Amino acid sequence: MRTIIVAFLLLNTFSCSSLLKNPSPQIKLITKLSSNKSTFKLDEPIEIIMKIQNIGKKKYTFLPWGTPIENILTRDCLKIMYGNNSIDYSGIMVKRKAPTKSDYITLSTGEIANGKINILEGYKLDKKGEYTIQFKETFDGIPFSNTITIVIK
């Protein structure tokens, strides 16, 4: 049993790292974060919009689970900095059944998928000041986003 688990972990790690190191030159994505405003009051909802656009020549299929495209935070997917301090994820963690075909999103060339989240549902931004926010790259090839800056007053 232990051998099977170790073999699975090694295979899974190799598969994921291969996706990152050898992306298809035909698949090109742009990941963009934005917000309708840049200044918020303490404890005010902070809505962030994430867009993924396929600018490549081939269709791109991905599982949106764990990304803002789901319109809910279900895992740590953002790099949030307050000065030199990283803000840890403190939101819900979701365990799910294996995905079905209907759980995936396919983007043809030029198509965009988007979602909106309140980052306070997963991260504690409880101090006044400036924060930077960026989407972290995922194992299935969704690249890092631009970095946005917000201020809490």
C-alpha positions in Angstrom: 0.0 0.0 0.0 2.8 2.4 0.9 4.5 1.7 -2.4 1.3 2.5 -4.3 0.9 5.8 -2.5 4.5 6.8 -3.1 4.3 5.9 -6.7 1.1 7.9 -7.1 2.6 11.0 -5.4 5.7 10.8 -7.6 3.6 10.4 -10.8 1.3 13.2 -9.7 4.2 15.5 -8.9 6.0 14.7 -12.2 2.8 15.3 -14.2 2.0 18.6 -12.6 5.6 19.9 -13.0 5.6 18.8 -16.6 2.6 20.9 -17.3 4.3 24.0 -15.9 7.7 23.5 -17.6 6.4 22.4 -21.0 3.3 24.4 -21.8 2.1 24.1 -25.4 3.2 27.0 -27.5 -0.3 26.9 -29.0 -1.9 27.7 -25.6 -1.5 31.3 -24.4 -3.5 32.7 -21.6 -3.8 36.1 -20.0 -5.0 36.2 -16.3 -6.1 39.6 -15.1 -7.3 40.8 -11.7 -9.2 44.0 -11.3 -11.5 45.8 -8.8 -14.1 48.5 -9.3 -12.3 50.7 -6.8 -8.9 50.9 -5.1 -9.8 52.3 -1.6 -11.9 50.4 0.9 -13.1 50.9 4.5 -12.0 48.4 7.1 -14.4 45.4 7.0 -16.0 46.6 3.8 -16.3 43.8 1.2 -13.4 43.8 -1.2 -14.6 42.5 -4.6 -12.0 41.3 -7.0 -12.7 40.3 -10.6 -10.6 37.7 -12.3 -10.6 37.2 -16.1 -8.8 34.4 -18.0 -8.6 35.0 -21.7 -7.4 32.5 -24.3 -5.2 34.3 -26.8 -3.7 31.1 -28.2 -4.5 29.2 -31.3 -6.0 26.1 -29.6 -8.9 25.6 -27.3 -8.0 25.6 -23.6 -9.9 23.4 -21.1 -9.4 23.9 -17.4 -11.0 23.1 -14.0 -12.0 26.3 -12.3 -12.1 24.8 -8.9 -10.0 26.7 -6.4 -9.9 29.8 -8.6 -12.0 33.0 -8.4 -13.7 31.9 -11.6 -15.8 29.8 -9.3 -17.2 33.0 -7.8 -16.2 31.7 -4.3 -12.9 31.1 -2.5 -12.3 27.4 -1.9 -8.5 27.3 -1.5 -5.4 29.5 -1.3 -5.1 31.0 -4.8 -4.0 34.6 -4.1 -0.6 36.1 -3.1 -1.6 39.0 -0.8 1.1 41.2 0.6 0.9 43.8 3.4 4.2 45.5 3.3 6.7 42.6 3.5 4.2 40.3 5.2 2.3 37.6 3.3 -1.4 37.2 4.3 -2.3 33.5 4.8 -5.4 31.9 3.5 -8.0 31.4 6.3 -11.1 30.5 4.3 -12.9 27.3 3.6 -11.2 24.2 2.2 -13.4 22.1 -0.1 -13.1 18.3 -0.6 -15.0 17.1 -3.7 -15.7 14.1 -5.7 -13.7 13.6 -8.9 -14.7 16.3 -11.5 -17.1 15.4 -14.3 -16.9 16.7 -17.8 -19.5 19.4 -17.0 -17.2 20.8 -14.2 -14.6 22.0 -16.8 -14.6 25.2 -18.8 -13.3 25.3 -22.4 -12.2 28.6 -23.9 -11.8 28.9 -27.6 -9.5 31.5 -29.1 -10.4 35.0 -27.9 -12.9 33.7 -25.3 -12.9 34.9 -21.7 -14.0 33.3 -18.4 -14.5 35.5 -15.4 -15.5 35.4 -11.8 -15.9 37.7 -8.9 -15.0 37.1 -5.2 -14.9 39.0 -1.9 -11.4 38.3 -0.7 -12.4 38.8 2.9 -14.1 35.4 2.6 -10.7 33.8 2.5 -8.1 36.3 3.7 -7.9 38.5 6.8 -7.2 42.1 5.6 -7.8 43.6 9.0 -5.2 46.4 9.1 -5.3 49.8 7.5 -2.8 50.3 4.8 -1.8 49.2 1.3 -2.1 45.6 0.1 -1.0 44.0 -3.2 -2.9 41.1 -4.7 -1.9 38.6 -7.4 -3.4 35.3 -8.6 -0.9 32.4 -8.2 -0.1 30.2 -11.1 -2.0 26.8 -11.0 -0.8 23.4 -11.9 -3.1 23.2 -14.9 -1.4 26.1 -16.6 -3.4 29.2 -15.6 -0.6 31.8 -15.3 0.1 34.4 -12.6 -2.0 37.5 -13.0 -1.1 41.1 -12.9 -0.7 42.6 -9.4 -3.3 45.1 -8.2 -3.0 47.4 -5.2 -5.7 48.3 -2.8 -5.8 50.6 0.2 -7.8 50.1 3.4 -8.6 53.2 5.3 
